[in-house]
Amino acid sequence: MNGGSLRLRLLAGTLAWMLLTIALAGWGLRALFLDHITQQLQAQLVMQLDHLSAAVDWGPGGRVAVAPMGADARLEQPLSGLYWQVDQLGGQPRAAVARSRSLWDQVLTLPPPPAQYPAAGYRVLQLHDAQGHELLAVARPLQLPEDAAPPLHLVVAGDKALLAEPLQRFTHLLLIALTMLALGLAVAVALQLQLALRPLKLLRERLAAVRSGHAATLQGQFPLELQPLVAEFNHVLTENADMVQRARTQAGNLAHAVHTPLSVLANAAAQEGSPLAQLVREQVASARRQVDYHLARARAAAAVRATGMATPVLEPVRALLRTMARLHTGRQVDFALAEPAHAEGLVFRGEEQDLYELLGNLIDNAGKSARTRVRVAVRREGGQLCFTIDDDGPGIPTEQRPRMFERGVQLDEHRPGAGLGLDIVRTLTETYGGSVEALDSPLGGARFLLQLPAAG
């Protein structure tokens, strides 16, 4: 299962919850505002109802008369959305005995009045006009003081479309405000995640420093939540380093324990000239090479699994060139490092002894083949160190190059050896995840190209 990005998951989850919360808050605020302006409209209708109650009179001839109401000009505009109507109750009920000019030729159909009105003295109705528009209305009964005056039913109604404009304006402003709030919170969440996950970036950098050999353990100040993880990492790293050190010690003890009796046998055989002594000397030499070969493999395997290993390249290369120059003094071969400035600061991610083993075998082989000179160069390409060892000898035939690194193979039978040096080079190189191959040299002889992991 692909875990994906922790940052993206936290950001997506937080933003989704934030947007849901803002949407619910916006819906709630809009509902509250709608209720507020509905209450305002109802209050205006009650005020108009009070004015209507004061303006109604029982006129001569038994007719209802309503004095002019100048409080709101919409009552005089046809179909303006604000209306009043007076119905007659009693023994001879009549609808719309008086109505506002805004009703024009419409008559509001009212439900029968209840037996008892609320304590406020009016009731709230939901009506519809002739066009089907929804109306909010307030109604109350009225009994005029004249003896002949019948009971009346007064109603003032307002079209709910009057609420649409302020509601739309409020919704527009609310959307702008909530959008700005969402953007601000999104930026705040992104910054908060950046700050919260910064210790993980630091932890990754410290781990990279350990892997590249710049540090043996995780160093730095970490939050309390990460301290147990860092402590466990450091504990594992320490245990791993101790295990590698124990393996090296045991390998050294084994080498010492084996070499001591081999030296005794070699010294004893050297004092004899019999065929048996010759056989013993050959087998002792072969046993020593085998021990060196397998110990080198075990040491390299332990070094690869270890962390924090780093070996500067320049000084081992110079030391090997000085050693090989003394070893081949009689042949007058010139050993030199080409472009030493390029080797400054280059670091091999591995054991120093293994670097000596690898380069020593290759430079020694080049020295045996060279006529007058051997040149060593090193450069970095990406995460790899590229070593080139060139000689001006006869070179290596192309058909023999694939098998020259095989165990026991010795191309030149006139030279001493058992053909294990280049096999050790190949084994160590592959253990470190590198490569080695033979090519044509620009000096006219052979070139060994060795690639090893770089530190840092």
C-alpha positions as CSV (number, residue, x, y, z in Angstrom):
1,M,0.0,0.0,0.0
2,N,1.4,3.4,-1.0
3,G,1.4,5.7,2.0
4,G,1.7,8.8,-0.1
5,S,2.7,12.2,1.3
6,L,2.1,12.8,5.0
7,R,2.1,16.5,4.3
8,L,-0.5,16.2,1.5
9,R,-2.7,13.9,3.6
10,L,-2.7,16.3,6.6
11,L,-3.2,19.3,4.4
12,A,-6.1,17.6,2.5
13,G,-7.8,16.4,5.7
14,T,-7.5,19.7,7.4
15,L,-8.7,21.7,4.4
16,A,-11.6,19.4,3.9
17,W,-12.7,19.7,7.5
18,M,-12.1,23.4,7.4
19,L,-14.2,23.9,4.2
20,L,-17.0,21.8,5.7
21,T,-17.0,23.8,8.9
22,I,-17.0,27.1,7.0
23,A,-19.8,25.9,4.7
24,L,-21.9,24.9,7.8
25,A,-21.1,28.3,9.4
26,G,-22.1,30.1,6.3
27,W,-25.4,28.2,6.0
28,G,-26.1,28.9,9.7
29,L,-25.3,32.6,9.4
30,R,-27.5,32.9,6.3
31,A,-30.3,31.2,8.2
32,L,-29.9,33.5,11.1
33,F,-29.9,36.5,8.9
34,L,-33.0,35.3,7.1
35,D,-34.8,34.8,10.4
36,H,-33.6,38.3,11.5
37,I,-35.0,40.1,8.4
38,T,-38.2,38.1,8.6
39,Q,-38.6,39.3,12.2
40,Q,-37.9,42.8,11.0
41,L,-40.6,42.5,8.2
42,Q,-43.0,41.1,10.8
43,A,-42.3,44.1,13.1
44,Q,-43.0,46.5,10.2
45,L,-46.2,44.7,9.5
46,V,-47.3,44.9,13.1
47,M,-46.6,48.6,13.1
48,Q,-48.7,49.0,9.9
49,L,-51.4,47.0,11.6
50,D,-51.4,49.4,14.5
51,H,-51.7,52.3,12.1
52,L,-54.6,50.5,10.4
53,S,-56.3,49.9,13.7
54,A,-56.1,53.5,14.5
55,A,-57.3,54.6,11.0
56,V,-60.5,52.4,10.8
57,D,-63.8,54.0,11.7
58,W,-67.5,53.2,11.3
59,G,-68.8,55.7,8.8
60,P,-72.3,57.0,8.1
61,G,-74.6,54.6,6.4
62,G,-73.1,51.6,8.1
63,R,-69.9,51.4,6.1
64,V,-66.3,51.0,7.2
65,A,-64.1,54.0,6.6
66,V,-60.3,54.1,6.7
67,A,-58.5,57.3,7.1
68,P,-55.5,57.9,4.8
69,M,-52.3,56.1,6.0
70,G,-49.3,58.1,4.9
71,A,-46.7,56.0,6.8
72,D,-45.7,54.0,3.8
73,A,-46.2,55.1,0.2
74,R,-46.1,51.4,-1.0
75,L,-49.7,51.0,0.3
76,E,-50.8,53.4,-2.5
77,Q,-48.7,51.6,-5.3
78,P,-50.6,48.8,-7.1
79,L,-49.1,45.4,-6.4
80,S,-46.2,46.9,-4.5
81,G,-45.9,43.9,-2.2
82,L,-47.3,45.7,0.9
83,Y,-51.1,45.3,1.5
84,W,-53.9,45.7,4.1
85,Q,-57.4,44.5,4.1
86,V,-60.4,44.8,6.4
87,D,-63.1,42.0,6.5
88,Q,-66.4,42.2,8.3
89,L,-67.3,39.4,10.7
90,G,-70.5,38.7,12.6
91,G,-73.9,37.7,11.3
92,Q,-73.3,39.1,7.8
93,P,-69.6,38.4,7.1
94,R,-68.2,40.2,4.1
95,A,-64.6,40.0,2.8
96,A,-62.6,43.0,1.9
97,V,-65.0,45.7,3.0
98,A,-61.9,47.9,2.7
99,R,-58.5,47.3,1.3
100,S,-55.4,49.2,0.3
101,R,-54.9,50.6,-3.1
102,S,-51.8,48.4,-3.5
103,L,-54.1,45.3,-3.7
104,W,-55.8,46.8,-6.8
105,D,-58.5,44.3,-7.7
106,Q,-57.2,41.4,-5.6
107,V,-58.8,40.1,-2.4
108,L,-56.7,38.2,0.2
109,T,-58.2,34.9,1.2
110,L,-58.0,34.7,5.0
111,P,-58.5,31.6,7.2
112,P,-61.2,31.8,9.8
113,P,-60.2,33.7,12.9
114,P,-59.4,31.6,16.0
115,A,-61.6,31.5,19.1
116,Q,-58.8,33.2,21.0
117,Y,-55.9,35.3,19.8
118,P,-52.4,35.1,21.3
119,A,-51.4,37.4,24.1
120,A,-49.7,39.8,21.7
121,G,-53.1,40.6,20.3
122,Y,-52.3,39.5,16.7
123,R,-51.5,36.3,14.9
124,V,-49.0,35.6,12.1
125,L,-50.3,34.1,8.8
126,Q,-48.8,32.6,5.7
127,L,-50.9,33.7,2.7
128,H,-50.7,33.7,-1.1
129,D,-51.9,36.4,-3.4
130,A,-53.6,35.9,-6.8
131,Q,-50.3,35.5,-8.6
132,G,-49.2,32.8,-6.1
133,H,-46.6,35.0,-4.3
134,E,-46.0,33.9,-0.7
135,L,-47.0,36.6,1.8
136,L,-46.2,37.1,5.4
137,A,-49.2,38.6,7.2
138,V,-50.3,39.7,10.7
139,A,-54.0,39.9,11.6
140,R,-56.1,40.9,14.6
141,P,-59.8,41.4,15.4
142,L,-61.2,44.9,16.0
143,Q,-64.5,46.0,17.6
144,L,-65.4,49.6,17.0
145,P,-67.1,51.5,19.9
146,E,-70.2,52.3,17.8
147,D,-73.2,50.1,18.8
148,A,-74.1,49.2,15.2
149,A,-70.5,48.4,14.2
150,P,-69.9,44.7,13.5
151,P,-66.7,43.0,14.6
152,L,-63.9,43.5,12.0
153,H,-60.9,41.4,11.0
154,L,-57.8,43.5,10.0
155,V,-54.8,42.1,8.2
156,V,-51.6,43.6,6.9
157,A,-49.4,41.5,4.5
158,G,-46.0,41.8,2.9
159,D,-44.6,39.9,0.0
160,K,-41.7,37.7,1.1
161,A,-39.9,38.8,-2.1
162,L,-39.1,42.0,-0.1
163,L,-36.7,39.8,1.8
164,A,-34.8,38.6,-1.3
165,E,-32.8,41.7,-2.0
166,P,-31.3,42.1,1.5
167,L,-30.8,38.3,1.7
168,Q,-29.0,38.3,-1.6
169,R,-26.8,41.2,-0.7
170,F,-25.9,39.6,2.7
171,T,-25.2,36.3,1.0
172,H,-22.9,38.0,-1.5
173,L,-20.9,39.7,1.3
174,L,-20.9,36.6,3.4
175,L,-19.4,34.5,0.5
176,I,-16.7,37.1,0.1
177,A,-15.9,37.1,3.8
178,L,-15.9,33.3,4.1
179,T,-13.8,33.0,1.0
180,M,-11.2,35.3,2.4
181,L,-11.4,33.5,5.7
182,A,-10.9,30.1,4.0
183,L,-7.9,31.4,2.0
184,G,-6.4,32.9,5.2
185,L,-6.9,29.6,7.1
186,A,-5.5,27.6,4.2
187,V,-2.3,29.7,4.2
188,A,-2.1,29.4,8.0
189,V,-2.6,25.6,7.8
190,A,0.1,25.3,5.1
191,L,2.5,27.3,7.2
192,Q,1.7,25.4,10.3
193,L,2.3,22.1,8.5
194,Q,5.6,23.4,7.2
195,L,6.7,24.3,10.7
196,A,5.3,21.1,12.2
197,L,7.1,18.9,9.7
198,R,10.4,20.7,9.7
199,P,11.8,18.4,12.4
200,L,11.2,15.5,10.1
201,K,13.3,17.2,7.4
202,L,16.0,17.8,10.0
203,L,15.8,14.1,10.9
204,R,16.1,13.1,7.3
205,E,19.2,15.3,6.9
206,R,20.8,13.9,10.0
207,L,20.1,10.3,8.7
208,A,21.7,11.3,5.4
209,A,24.7,12.6,7.2
210,V,25.0,9.2,9.1
211,R,24.6,7.3,5.8
212,S,27.2,9.4,4.0
213,G,29.8,9.0,6.9
214,H,29.7,12.6,8.2
215,A,28.3,11.5,11.5
216,A,28.1,8.3,13.6
217,T,24.8,9.1,15.3
218,L,21.9,11.4,14.9
219,Q,22.8,14.9,16.3
220,G,20.6,17.9,16.9
221,Q,17.6,19.2,18.9
222,F,14.3,17.4,18.1
223,P,10.8,17.9,19.5
224,L,9.7,15.8,22.5
225,E,7.6,13.6,20.2
226,L,10.6,12.7,18.1
227,Q,13.1,12.2,20.9
228,P,12.1,8.5,21.5
229,L,12.5,7.8,17.8
230,V,15.9,9.5,17.7
231,A,17.0,7.6,20.8
232,E,16.0,4.3,19.3
233,F,17.9,5.2,16.0
234,N,21.0,6.1,17.9
235,H,20.8,2.9,19.9
236,V,20.5,0.8,16.8
237,L,23.4,2.7,15.2
238,T,25.6,2.1,18.3
239,E,24.7,-1.6,18.4
240,N,25.5,-1.9,14.7
241,A,28.8,-0.2,15.1
242,D,29.7,-2.4,18.0
243,M,28.7,-5.5,16.0
244,V,30.9,-4.5,13.1
245,Q,33.8,-3.8,15.5
246,R,33.3,-7.2,17.1
247,A,33.3,-8.8,13.6
248,R,36.5,-7.0,12.7
249,T,38.2,-8.0,15.9
250,Q,37.1,-11.6,15.4
251,A,38.4,-11.5,11.8
252,G,41.7,-10.1,13.0
253,N,42.0,-12.8,15.7
254,L,41.2,-15.5,13.2
255,A,43.8,-14.1,10.8
256,H,46.4,-14.1,13.5
257,A,45.4,-17.6,14.7
258,V,45.7,-19.0,11.2
259,H,48.8,-17.1,10.1
260,T,50.8,-18.1,13.1
261,P,50.8,-21.9,12.4
262,L,51.2,-21.2,8.7
263,S,54.3,-19.1,9.4
264,V,55.7,-21.9,11.5
265,L,55.1,-24.4,8.7
266,A,56.5,-22.0,6.1
267,N,59.7,-21.4,8.2
268,A,60.1,-25.2,8.7
269,A,59.6,-25.9,5.0
270,A,62.1,-23.2,4.1
271,Q,64.9,-25.0,5.8
272,E,64.3,-28.1,3.7
273,G,64.9,-28.7,0.0
274,S,62.9,-31.9,-0.4
275,P,59.8,-32.2,-2.7
276,L,57.6,-32.4,0.4
277,A,59.0,-29.1,1.7
278,Q,58.4,-27.5,-1.7
279,L,54.8,-28.8,-1.6
280,V,54.3,-27.5,1.9
281,R,55.6,-24.0,0.9
282,E,53.2,-23.9,-2.0
283,Q,50.2,-25.0,0.0
284,V,51.1,-22.6,2.8
285,A,51.3,-19.7,0.4
286,S,48.0,-20.8,-1.2
287,A,46.4,-21.1,2.3
288,R,47.5,-17.6,3.2
289,R,46.0,-16.1,0.0
290,Q,42.8,-18.0,0.6
291,V,42.6,-16.7,4.2
292,D,43.4,-13.1,3.0
293,Y,40.7,-13.4,0.3
294,H,37.9,-14.6,2.5
295,L,38.8,-12.3,5.4
296,A,38.7,-9.4,2.9
297,R,35.2,-10.4,1.7
298,A,33.9,-10.7,5.3
299,R,35.5,-7.4,6.3
300,A,34.0,-5.6,3.2
301,A,30.5,-7.1,3.9
302,A,30.6,-5.8,7.4
303,A,31.8,-2.4,6.3
304,V,29.0,-2.1,3.7
305,R,26.4,-2.8,6.4
306,A,28.0,-0.3,8.8
307,T,27.0,3.3,8.8
308,G,29.1,6.5,9.2
309,M,32.2,5.1,7.3
310,A,34.1,7.6,5.2
311,T,37.7,7.5,3.9
312,P,39.4,10.4,2.2
313,V,40.9,9.3,-1.1
314,L,43.9,11.5,-1.7
315,E,46.2,10.3,1.0
316,P,45.8,6.6,0.5
317,V,46.4,7.0,-3.3
318,R,49.6,8.9,-2.7
319,A,50.8,6.4,-0.1
320,L,50.1,3.5,-2.5
321,L,52.0,5.3,-5.3
322,R,55.0,5.8,-3.0
323,T,54.9,2.2,-2.0
324,M,54.6,0.9,-5.5
325,A,57.5,3.1,-6.7
326,R,59.8,1.5,-4.1
327,L,58.5,-2.0,-4.9
328,H,59.3,-1.5,-8.6
329,T,62.5,0.5,-8.1
330,G,64.6,-1.9,-10.2
331,R,62.3,-1.5,-13.3
332,Q,62.4,2.4,-13.2
333,V,58.6,2.7,-13.5
334,D,57.2,6.2,-12.7
335,F,54.1,6.1,-10.6
336,A,52.2,9.5,-10.4
337,L,48.8,10.9,-9.6
338,A,47.3,12.8,-12.5
339,E,45.5,16.0,-11.6
340,P,45.8,15.7,-7.8
341,A,43.6,18.8,-7.4
342,H,40.6,16.8,-8.5
343,A,41.1,14.3,-5.7
344,E,40.9,17.0,-3.0
345,G,37.9,16.5,-0.8
346,L,36.8,13.3,-2.4
347,V,35.7,10.7,0.1
348,F,35.1,6.9,-0.3
349,R,32.1,5.5,1.6
350,G,33.8,2.5,3.0
351,E,36.7,1.0,5.0
352,E,40.1,2.5,4.5
353,Q,41.8,-0.9,4.5
354,D,39.4,-2.0,1.6
355,L,40.4,1.0,-0.4
356,Y,44.1,0.1,0.0
357,E,43.3,-3.5,-1.0
358,L,41.4,-2.4,-4.1
359,L,43.8,0.2,-5.4
360,G,46.9,-1.7,-4.3
361,N,46.0,-4.7,-6.4
362,L,45.2,-2.6,-9.5
363,I,48.2,-0.3,-9.2
364,D,50.5,-3.3,-8.6
365,N,49.1,-5.1,-11.7
366,A,49.6,-1.9,-13.7
367,G,53.2,-1.6,-12.4
368,K,54.0,-5.2,-13.4
369,S,52.8,-4.5,-17.0
370,A,54.1,-1.0,-17.4
371,R,57.3,-0.2,-19.3
372,T,58.0,3.3,-17.9
373,R,55.0,4.9,-16.3
374,V,51.7,4.4,-14.4
375,R,49.1,7.2,-14.0
376,V,46.3,7.2,-11.5
377,A,43.4,9.6,-11.7
378,V,40.2,10.0,-9.7
379,R,37.1,12.1,-10.2
380,R,33.5,12.1,-8.9
381,E,30.5,11.4,-11.2
382,G,27.2,11.8,-9.3
383,G,27.3,9.5,-6.3
384,Q,30.3,7.4,-7.6
385,L,34.1,7.8,-7.4
386,C,35.8,6.9,-10.7
387,F,39.4,5.7,-10.4
388,T,41.4,5.2,-13.6
389,I,44.8,3.3,-13.5
390,D,46.7,3.6,-16.8
391,D,50.0,2.0,-17.9
392,D,52.1,2.1,-21.0
393,G,52.6,-1.7,-21.2
394,P,51.5,-4.1,-23.9
395,G,47.8,-3.9,-22.9
396,I,45.3,-6.7,-22.4
397,P,43.7,-8.5,-25.4
398,T,40.0,-7.7,-25.7
399,E,39.0,-11.4,-25.7
400,Q,40.8,-12.0,-22.4
401,R,39.3,-9.1,-20.5
402,P,35.9,-10.7,-19.5
403,R,37.7,-13.6,-17.7
404,M,40.7,-11.8,-16.1
405,F,38.7,-11.0,-12.9
406,E,37.7,-14.6,-12.4
407,R,39.1,-16.5,-9.5
408,G,42.4,-18.4,-10.2
409,V,42.9,-16.9,-13.6
410,Q,46.4,-15.5,-14.3
411,L,46.9,-14.1,-17.8
412,D,50.7,-14.0,-17.5
413,E,52.0,-17.4,-16.3
414,H,55.5,-16.0,-16.0
415,R,54.6,-13.8,-13.1
416,P,54.3,-15.1,-9.5
417,G,50.9,-15.4,-8.0
418,A,47.8,-17.5,-7.9
419,G,45.4,-15.2,-9.7
420,L,43.5,-14.1,-6.6
421,G,44.3,-10.4,-6.6
422,L,41.9,-9.3,-9.3
423,D,39.2,-11.7,-8.0
424,I,39.5,-10.0,-4.6
425,V,39.2,-6.6,-6.4
426,R,36.0,-7.8,-8.2
427,T,34.5,-9.3,-5.0
428,L,35.1,-6.2,-2.9
429,T,33.9,-3.9,-5.6
430,E,30.6,-5.8,-6.1
431,T,30.2,-5.9,-2.3
432,Y,30.3,-2.1,-2.2
433,G,27.9,-1.9,-5.1
434,G,30.6,-0.6,-7.6
435,S,32.2,-2.0,-10.8
436,V,35.6,-2.7,-12.3
437,E,36.6,-3.3,-15.9
438,A,39.6,-3.3,-18.2
439,L,39.8,-0.9,-21.1
440,D,42.3,0.5,-23.6
441,S,44.5,3.2,-22.1
442,P,45.5,6.4,-23.9
443,L,49.1,5.6,-22.8
444,G,49.0,2.6,-25.1
445,G,48.6,-0.1,-22.5
446,A,45.7,-1.1,-20.2
447,R,43.3,1.0,-18.2
448,F,41.5,-0.2,-15.1
449,L,38.3,1.7,-14.4
450,L,37.1,1.3,-10.8
451,Q,33.9,2.8,-9.6
452,L,33.1,3.0,-5.9
453,P,30.4,4.8,-3.8
454,A,31.2,8.3,-2.7
455,A,30.5,9.7,0.7
456,G,28.7,13.0,1.1
